[in-house]
Every structure is written in C-alpha cells, then in structure tokens.
Amino acid sequence: MFDYLNQSLFAMFNAAPGLSGWRLHGAIFAAEWVVMIVPLGLVLMWTNGAPGQREAAVRALLTAMVALTMSKLIGLVWFHPRPFMAGIGQNFLMHAPDSSFPSDHGTGMFSVALALMLSQLREVRRFGMALLVLGVAVAWARVFLGVHWPLDMVGAFIVAAFAAILVDTRIGEGLASTLETLMQHVYRRVLAAPIARGWLRP
C-alpha cells in the first residue's frame, strides 16, 4: 500500500524526460539552494537581537536538531531506496544512494518553520509561514527532480511537527533557555570586538 501510493503520486509529480532550460535550473535552485534561507534567517534573527527573536531562533534551532536526529534514526532503522535506486521515473539531480525517508531537506525546513510559527511575535510567525511555503516548494522540487518520493516529504512534515511539539513542552523550553544562555556567552566572547564597536547588538 505504501509503495503503491508513493509510486502513484511520484508519477504525477516527477518531471518528464528531456527536462531542460529554466525549468530544470529553477527546480535545481529550489531543491538545493532555497534551504540556505533557514540558517541565514536564524543568524539574522540572532544578530538583530530584538526582544524575543533570539529566543525564537534558538527554539527553532533546537527543534531542527531534534527533528534531524529523529530523521537520521528513522533512516538507520528503516532503509527505503530513492526512486532512481529503484529504477523508477526520471532523475535530474546527483544524490548519494542513501535512504530517502524522511527527507532531510524537508525535515529541516518544516521543523524551523513550525517552531517559528509557534512564536508569540507576529513578525517571527510571518517568517515561519514564509519558510513553510518555501519548504513546500523545496519538497516539490526534490520529487520533481527524482531524488525523493512524495511520502518522504509527508514523513518529513510529521517528524518536524512532532519535534516542534516536543520543544514546545516545559522540558523543551528549559533546554532552549539553557542553549540560549550558552550561545549568548559564546557570542559575546567570540565577537566582543565588533559588539564593542556597535557593529553587532550585544
């Protein structure tokens, strides 16, 4: 049932043979580079230093760490071949022949997006919603190019949601607070000079 549904959905989304031009390059950009918005956005939230933004950035980082750890463990326990490993569909993106379920790209983007959407700050929630939309685009692109099954992305969203719920508990909040304190200490020691010159917020 799982494989039948995966293959049926994959046939709907996977690109046709001969994909080229802007559609190919646009899909590759979405599949490989859009994810870089996540670390860049979290760094900017941290360096901006506005009240609540650093806390939200740390909680999002912790959520991603939990989600990606869960993703790796699932991949170790249950190996599921990628479409090109099974000789199914078209593949337009080089990728190692490792387990496909769940998608690390999807897990990373969805986990940060969902964690930010739980913030009390409106601007942080908006950024989280934007990341969620971009995460869907990344998920589509990686299926379109043939390196993932559609249910890899569904699994990534479920893992991300579970991680976001865990970090939103009292224990998760405590861990995030400890991590934020540690990061503040390292940040202020390593970047003491630019902070003293007013280039960065303390």
C-alpha positions as a Python dict, from the first residue, in 0.01 Angstrom:
ca = {
    (1, 'M'): (0, 0, 0),
    (2, 'F'): (276, 242, 100),
    (3, 'D'): (481, 172, -213),
    (4, 'Y'): (178, 180, -443),
    (5, 'L'): (70, 521, -311),
    (6, 'N'): (426, 651, -333),
    (7, 'Q'): (468, 539, -693),
    (8, 'S'): (127, 671, -797),
    (9, 'L'): (195, 1015, -652),
    (10, 'F'): (552, 1015, -782),
    (11, 'A'): (427, 953, -1136),
    (12, 'M'): (212, 1268, -1104),
    (13, 'F'): (494, 1498, -987),
    (14, 'N'): (815, 1364, -1141),
    (15, 'A'): (944, 1557, -1444),
    (16, 'A'): (912, 1414, -1793),
    (17, 'P'): (1221, 1303, -1985),
    (18, 'G'): (1418, 1580, -2155),
    (19, 'L'): (1369, 1843, -1884),
    (20, 'S'): (1598, 2139, -1961),
    (21, 'G'): (1629, 2516, -1960),
    (22, 'W'): (1482, 2743, -1696),
    (23, 'R'): (1251, 2474, -1559),
    (24, 'L'): (1546, 2247, -1483),
    (25, 'H'): (1764, 2523, -1339),
    (26, 'G'): (1476, 2667, -1137),
    (27, 'A'): (1392, 2328, -989),
    (28, 'I'): (1758, 2262, -902),
    (29, 'F'): (1781, 2603, -734),
    (30, 'A'): (1469, 2526, -530),
    (31, 'A'): (1587, 2175, -444),
    (32, 'E'): (1940, 2265, -335),
    (33, 'W'): (1973, 2634, -251),
    (34, 'V'): (1645, 2767, -109),
    (35, 'V'): (1717, 2577, 214),
    (36, 'M'): (2005, 2820, 280),
    (37, 'I'): (1743, 3080, 375),
    (38, 'V'): (1695, 2887, 701),
    (39, 'P'): (2042, 2935, 857),
    (40, 'L'): (2068, 3286, 712),
    (41, 'G'): (1733, 3383, 863),
    (42, 'L'): (1819, 3239, 1205),
    (43, 'V'): (2155, 3418, 1209),
    (44, 'L'): (1987, 3749, 1122),
    (45, 'M'): (1728, 3693, 1394),
    (46, 'W'): (2010, 3636, 1643),
    (47, 'T'): (2229, 3929, 1539),
    (48, 'N'): (1928, 4162, 1527),
    (49, 'G'): (1889, 4091, 1895),
    (50, 'A'): (1532, 4221, 1919),
    (51, 'P'): (1342, 4106, 2230),
    (52, 'G'): (1208, 3756, 2179),
    (53, 'Q'): (1376, 3699, 1842),
    (54, 'R'): (1684, 3533, 1984),
    (55, 'E'): (1471, 3303, 2194),
    (56, 'A'): (1263, 3212, 1888),
    (57, 'A'): (1576, 3149, 1680),
    (58, 'V'): (1723, 2920, 1946),
    (59, 'R'): (1398, 2726, 1983),
    (60, 'A'): (1383, 2684, 1605),
    (61, 'L'): (1744, 2563, 1601),
    (62, 'L'): (1676, 2314, 1880),
    (63, 'T'): (1363, 2192, 1701),
    (64, 'A'): (1564, 2134, 1382),
    (65, 'M'): (1832, 1945, 1578),
    (66, 'V'): (1571, 1719, 1738),
    (67, 'A'): (1388, 1664, 1408),
    (68, 'L'): (1701, 1586, 1206),
    (69, 'T'): (1823, 1345, 1474),
    (70, 'M'): (1490, 1165, 1456),
    (71, 'S'): (1513, 1164, 1076),
    (72, 'K'): (1858, 1005, 1081),
    (73, 'L'): (1746, 740, 1329),
    (74, 'I'): (1446, 651, 1112),
    (75, 'G'): (1675, 619, 811),
    (76, 'L'): (1904, 383, 1004),
    (77, 'V'): (1620, 166, 1133),
    (78, 'W'): (1425, 152, 806),
    (79, 'F'): (1609, 185, 477),
    (80, 'H'): (1390, 298, 188),
    (81, 'P'): (1553, 333, -157),
    (82, 'R'): (1520, 652, -358),
    (83, 'P'): (1330, 645, -689),
    (84, 'F'): (1644, 637, -902),
    (85, 'M'): (1778, 347, -694),
    (86, 'A'): (1464, 151, -780),
    (87, 'G'): (1491, 248, -1147),
    (88, 'I'): (1164, 442, -1134),
    (89, 'G'): (1097, 775, -1305),
    (90, 'Q'): (1345, 1038, -1418),
    (91, 'N'): (1636, 1168, -1213),
    (92, 'F'): (1791, 1510, -1281),
    (93, 'L'): (1991, 1563, -961),
    (94, 'M'): (2302, 1383, -838),
    (95, 'H'): (2249, 1230, -495),
    (96, 'A'): (2408, 965, -275),
    (97, 'P'): (2218, 632, -277),
    (98, 'D'): (2109, 655, 86),
    (99, 'S'): (1769, 613, 249),
    (100, 'S'): (1504, 851, 123),
    (101, 'F'): (1258, 851, 413),
    (102, 'P'): (1209, 1104, 556),
    (103, 'S'): (1363, 1391, 360),
    (104, 'D'): (1636, 1579, 550),
    (105, 'H'): (1574, 1893, 345),
    (106, 'G'): (1203, 1878, 418),
    (107, 'T'): (1259, 1794, 785),
    (108, 'G'): (1497, 2086, 833),
    (109, 'M'): (1277, 2346, 665),
    (110, 'F'): (947, 2227, 810),
    (111, 'S'): (1085, 2199, 1165),
    (112, 'V'): (1220, 2555, 1168),
    (113, 'A'): (904, 2688, 1002),
    (114, 'L'): (672, 2521, 1252),
    (115, 'A'): (884, 2624, 1551),
    (116, 'L'): (878, 2989, 1438),
    (117, 'M'): (503, 2972, 1377),
    (118, 'L'): (459, 2888, 1747),
    (119, 'S'): (625, 3216, 1848),
    (120, 'Q'): (428, 3495, 2016),
    (121, 'L'): (592, 3753, 1788),
    (122, 'R'): (393, 3836, 1476),
    (123, 'E'): (699, 3902, 1258),
    (124, 'V'): (853, 3571, 1363),
    (125, 'R'): (531, 3385, 1284),
    (126, 'R'): (522, 3550, 942),
    (127, 'F'): (877, 3438, 871),
    (128, 'G'): (779, 3088, 979),
    (129, 'M'): (482, 3088, 741),
    (130, 'A'): (706, 3206, 457),
    (131, 'L'): (950, 2924, 534),
    (132, 'L'): (664, 2675, 533),
    (133, 'V'): (564, 2786, 183),
    (134, 'L'): (926, 2767, 67),
    (135, 'G'): (953, 2424, 231),
    (136, 'V'): (664, 2302, 18),
    (137, 'A'): (845, 2438, -291),
    (138, 'V'): (1163, 2255, -191),
    (139, 'A'): (965, 1935, -131),
    (140, 'W'): (800, 1963, -474),
    (141, 'A'): (1134, 2029, -646),
    (142, 'R'): (1306, 1727, -495),
    (143, 'V'): (1023, 1499, -603),
    (144, 'F'): (1006, 1671, -943),
    (145, 'L'): (1377, 1606, -997),
    (146, 'G'): (1352, 1243, -892),
    (147, 'V'): (1553, 1221, -567),
    (148, 'H'): (1255, 1176, -332),
    (149, 'W'): (917, 1012, -310),
    (150, 'P'): (616, 1230, -218),
    (151, 'L'): (564, 1041, 110),
    (152, 'D'): (923, 1124, 208),
    (153, 'M'): (801, 1483, 236),
    (154, 'V'): (487, 1387, 426),
    (155, 'G'): (708, 1194, 668),
    (156, 'A'): (938, 1495, 700),
    (157, 'F'): (645, 1718, 794),
    (158, 'I'): (521, 1470, 1056),
    (159, 'V'): (868, 1437, 1211),
    (160, 'A'): (906, 1816, 1210),
    (161, 'A'): (566, 1865, 1375),
    (162, 'F'): (648, 1609, 1643),
    (163, 'A'): (981, 1780, 1715),
    (164, 'A'): (813, 2121, 1735),
    (165, 'I'): (561, 1984, 1986),
    (166, 'L'): (841, 1831, 2197),
    (167, 'V'): (1038, 2155, 2210),
    (168, 'D'): (721, 2346, 2299),
    (169, 'T'): (692, 2149, 2626),
    (170, 'R'): (829, 2264, 2961),
    (171, 'I'): (1135, 2040, 2923),
    (172, 'G'): (1195, 2170, 2572),
    (173, 'E'): (1165, 2529, 2688),
    (174, 'G'): (1419, 2459, 2961),
    (175, 'L'): (1665, 2310, 2714),
    (176, 'A'): (1615, 2604, 2478),
    (177, 'S'): (1676, 2851, 2761),
    (178, 'T'): (1998, 2672, 2859),
    (179, 'L'): (2112, 2665, 2497),
    (180, 'E'): (2034, 3035, 2455),
    (181, 'T'): (2240, 3124, 2762),
    (182, 'L'): (2533, 2919, 2633),
    (183, 'M'): (2510, 3074, 2289),
    (184, 'Q'): (2492, 3424, 2437),
    (185, 'H'): (2811, 3358, 2633),
    (186, 'V'): (3000, 3226, 2329),
    (187, 'Y'): (2866, 3502, 2102),
    (188, 'R'): (2974, 3781, 2335),
    (189, 'R'): (3320, 3636, 2388),
    (190, 'V'): (3397, 3546, 2026),
    (191, 'L'): (3253, 3866, 1878),
    (192, 'A'): (3345, 4102, 2162),
    (193, 'A'): (3529, 4346, 1933),
    (194, 'P'): (3251, 4414, 1679),
    (195, 'I'): (2997, 4423, 1962),
    (196, 'A'): (3206, 4685, 2147),
    (197, 'R'): (3225, 4896, 1827),
    (198, 'G'): (2848, 4885, 1794),
    (199, 'W'): (2852, 4679, 1473),
    (200, 'L'): (2654, 4399, 1639),
    (201, 'R'): (2399, 4403, 1917),
    (202, 'P'): (2521, 4260, 2248),
}
